[in-house]
Amino acid sequence: MKGSQGREEGLQEIADYLSPRLLGILGFLDSKLVSSSTMYKEKRSALWSLSDLLVLMGKRYISSVSRKILASLKTVLKLKDEEFYDIGCHAWTNFLYNLDESTLVGLIEEVVAVMKPLVKKRPEEMAPVLTSVLVETPSVKEFLANMPLLPEDDSLSIINQAILEHQLKVVVESERPPPATLQPAGHESVEVRVNALHRLHYNQLAIHLLTTQSDNVHTTISELFSVILSQCREVEEEEEVQLTVSECVSGECREVEEEERNEVKHFTCVPEVLNEIHLNIESELFIVQLVTELGRAFLAATDANTQTCASYAMQEVTRLYGIRESGSREATPIGSQAWEKLSYHLQEIIYPLLTSKYTLSTGNNLPSLIFGSDKAKTFQQWLTSWECSLVDLLQGERASQLAVLDYLSKCAQKKRQAESQGKKGRAAFIPSTQLHQVMSFLEKIPADILAHISYKSHAYSPALMHIERLISKTIHYKSKNISAFFR
């Protein structure tokens, strides 16, 4: 008895020792699993090490880095080999058994969607852990309606039956708006989006009821359109995503009458774009949105290397702004406020990065002047040198300049709206000095040059916008001049 207790204490001491180094260990194992130059024997050893590491560290340490481990296990699924399937079953089983309940609930939908290829290959091996997690865990049961059906196999029949029962319950209660469909349909993970879009396409009853029970478009319909159409703007390598999105769009368009489509268009014209323009990079809203976008990149990563890049960016941003819980040693007032505004799952992602030590493994040979040296005596001189070195690193400078001009235009538009709201009557609008300077600068740039450059940079929408502005201001502008832009 004492020997067993002593062994457990020894293993716990090892886990405590490894915990500050856990991200580094996971990064090393990822490098072995991802690298094409690593021999299969080493990859198998790395995967076994990962599986054993999950058991050693336990729920206390694994839950906080669950997203990182999930990305590593996604990478393993790309290794098409019978032995890797067997080791992968052990790794996934140890992963699911070593997550605390709150973390498991947040990950389960994505985990089930991601590991379907492995379940298809090894249904009997994965059945025990999936039964324990999906059927026997009370807090997970309410999410079963969002789960995809698993491959048909006797060992998985209990799980599939439970999923079907919960999906049928949702269909029966479909008179209420289906907000549970919105979040998965816009999820960062490709696998979760495909599953949600499939369910939406094959279950049109709720949408039909929402479009026929009222003369006006239900807000859920407009939100669904926004979520689905936003998928069209993303460049996806997965043909299945593109096909499923097109099926959902055509299905919903059939359900919505033409008059209602105008209302949907009104809802989805996205006037919120202007609200996302930030005039101060130290504002709380900007910091929250920046971290949120980095979090989306972290969650959307399809491999461990991409996720590591997002982790490094989040690590540096949280350090720069002092994004910590209020009262923490390195927290700043604005950083603490931003932390409170972040969602729980983002805080969960950021937490291990507060003590991580990601560094860039490669540098560049560009000279960096030292502040206070002969050529950088003042802050302005040092900043100018630093900005010039950044400009040299830019790729596609023309497109970057157009993006800056577009951002300036949106900022000026937002500023003008804000200034005009405070004035009553129909008096002529007089902009503030700062706004007048920006507007004058933008008006001095010839629209024909902007249209031509935009077209050459494949920015077709801005090109048409500049041509439209040119035509509206130039009465005698001929159509033959327009064709010159497209040569």
Buried (B, 14 or more C-beta within 10 A) or exposed (E): EEEEEEEEEEBEEEBEEBBEEBBEBBBEBBBBBBEEEBEEEEBBBBBEBBBEBBBBBBBEBBBBBBBBBBBBBBBBBEBEEEEBBBBBBBBBBBBBBBBBEEBBBBBBBBBBBBBBBBBEBBBEBBBEBBBBBBBEBEEBBEBBBBBBEBBEBEBBEBBBEBBEEBBEEBEEEBEEBBEBBBEBBBBBBBBBBBBBBBBBBEBBEBBEBBBEEEEEBBEBBBBBBBBBBBBEEEEBEEEBBBEBBBBBBEBBEEBBEEEBBEBBEEBBEEEEEEEEBBEEEEEBEBBBBBBBEBBBBBBBBBBBBBBBEBBBBBBEBBBEBBBBEEEBEEBBEBBBBBBEBBEEBBBBBBBBBBEBEBEEEEEEEEEEBEBEEEEBEEEEBBEEBEEEBEEEEEEEEEBEBBBEBBEBBBBBEBBBEEBEEEEEEEEEEEBEEEBEEBBEEEEEEEBBEBBBBBBEBEBEEBBBBBBEBBBEEEEEBEEEEBEEBEE
